[in-house]
Amino acid sequence: MLAVRTTTEELLAYLVAFDTTSRNSNLDLIAFVRDYLAAFGIESVIVPSPEGDKASLFATIGPAGVGGVCLSGHSDVVPVDGQPWSTDPFTLTPEGDRVYGRGACDMKGFLACCLALVPQMVAARLATPIHLLVSYDEEIGCTGVVPAVRRLGVDLPLPRACIVGEPTSMRVVDAHKSGIAYVTTVTGREAHSSMPQLGANAIFAAAALIGELDRIRAELIEAGDPSGRFDPHNTTVQVTVVNGGTAGNIVPRQCALRWNVRGLPGFDENALLERFERFAREKVLPGLLETAPDASITTDFIYRVPPLSPQTGSEAELLALRLAGQNRTYTVAYGTEGGHFQAQGIPTIICGPGSIDQAHKPDEYIEVSQLRACERFLTGLIAECVG
């Protein structure tokens, strides 16, 4: 059993020790958080994944009912496979103003700060509730938080504001791009490479499709960002993985390419997909069908992370700016779970300790000074929720 009061660094050490790489279960970590909260008389609602091997946790400190502020963070981390770590990635290692460990920055540091402040939340006898939501599978498409978010306002309280604690160096972020991933599969016909006229080369067809995506990419760079707030300054398109062919002397029957779009808020994702599929249908597929009547080109959706759109003057924005002592908001290019909360009608901002520059890398770390800044931010939130 943990001590009644536990420091942020102590809690972070516990959290980092759980290998919650997205391919693994997070249930041990969720049980740890549930038991920790229970020690302060706080009940948790567990929202299991469809497979039952992972779960989100939702808990309320303070009065029950609609309203309050939700503090949200994901429990999963990216793999350490192949990364040259100087220390054990699942043992929190202090060095100067830094503590090293997988997830220390992205984003168990924020979760540790929230948990460390729970005793203060309980003692304050809040008039406005503070909710905690710990999710899973953020790193593989922000999908794990969705079942829990959909219950907000149904059988779970609907917060009036949400703060997602992704690493922003404690700057208040009010907007980010969407993230959409697709896989396009080209199926042609195999033949001996000495007789290519008898086959339908799926890799050549995929190359033509990649060329069209590259043209779209260039057009989007030219279009830029009307708001002037984002870096990069445009909606981006990237082909990230290409797999095809079976042997050096066989005309390839199949080729699959993964590609993604990171769209500015308001970008018409459907129009881009329609253009790509029309090009595939009208310009590429006919050539395959000449020698392969059963040829096909299919594009399947993998995941979509909705954008976070700016809501100037929202309760979440004004609250976070007050707590952070700032007078302006920022944008980020990466996606978060924030768009899911916003889509549920909850004003949402992103603000958390650490720099995204340290995330996903070997020797990931968070600065202790950033943890202290987050603690001050949360202490201010408690004061706001008392009155």
Secondary structure, 3 states (H helix, E strand, C coil): CCCCCCCHHHHHHHHHHCCCECCCCCHHHHHHHHHHHHCCCCCEEEEECCCCCCEEEEEEECCCCCCCEEEEEECCECCCCCCCCCCCCCCCEEECCEEECCCHHHHHHHHHHHHHCHHHHHHCCCCCCEEEEEECCCCCCCCCCHHHHCCECCCECCCCEEEECCCCCCCCEEEECCEEEEEEEEECECEECCCHHHCECHHHHHHHHHHHHHHHHHHHHHHCCCCCCCCCCCCEEEEEEEEECCCCCEECCEEEEEEEEECCCCCCHHHHHHHHHHHHHHHHHHHHHCCCCCCEEEEEEEEEECCECCCCCCHHHHHHHHHHCCCCCEEECCCCCHHHHHHCCCCEEECCCCCHHHCCCCCCEEEHHHHHHHHHHHHHHHHHHHC
